[in-house]
Amino acid sequence: AQKVTQAQTEISVVEKEDVTLDCVYETRDTTYYLFWYKQPPSGELVFLIRRNSFDEQNEISGRYSWNFQKSTSSFNFTITASQVVDSAVYFCALSRGESNYQLIWGAGTKLIIKP
Amino acid sequence: DAMVIQNPRYQVTQFGKPVTLSCSQTLNHNVMYWYQQKSSQAPKLLFHYYDKDFNNEADTPDNFQSRRPNTSFCFLDIRSPGLGDAAMYLCATSREKAGATYNEQFFGPGTRLTVL
């Protein structure tokens, strides 16, 4: 069965600290996609990154970076030098299966950045 | 800017009184989704349209229906809202091709439904 686990329910750090959000997934598919979305207090889900199973290169976008490791079935998200505006709920998601456009969502991690 | 628009942002209805939520998009995406999200939970997919083809999730109650009259618009109808249907309803779109390309989904701001 496919599953996404975000074990950290809530993380609280002080501004400018680095923080890593963990995502562990389970799938039997050989081809799959992983996503991260951000949901700020306003409620709108914002797409952050999409990664396919054949691309294990780490990704960096400004203060955001992602570490994809198939060996440990993990797709972790790091925010460097966190800012108050990074406060949000972050969801990791996995494609459900071939020819199926639904996503399996993790439970989300609430990130609180204190000034 | 291309976007996904949901109206209204807040909707209050009475127990058992039908309600319709609307979603429109200017992205010209072929797939549209409706999600239900309750407090502190992940979004739960209710159904999606791939072009005109309707795909219902197995556990979506019959009380929830959807219409997609054209590419740009999609509606969520709740025939007899119960107290348990109070939630945020999110519309999303994506551009997909045959073969499951799994492009990212773009979300609207959501409609928060209150049932009295």
Interface residues (C-beta under 8 A of the other chain):
Chain A: Y33 F35 Y37 S42 G43 E44 L45 V46 F47 R50 N52 F91 S95 G97 E98 S99 N100 Y101 Q102 L103 W105 G106 A107 G108
Chain B: V31 S40 Q41 A42 P43 L45 H48 Y50 E57 M88 L90 A92 S94 E96 G99 A100 Y102 N103 E104 Q105 F106 F107 G108 P109 G110 R112
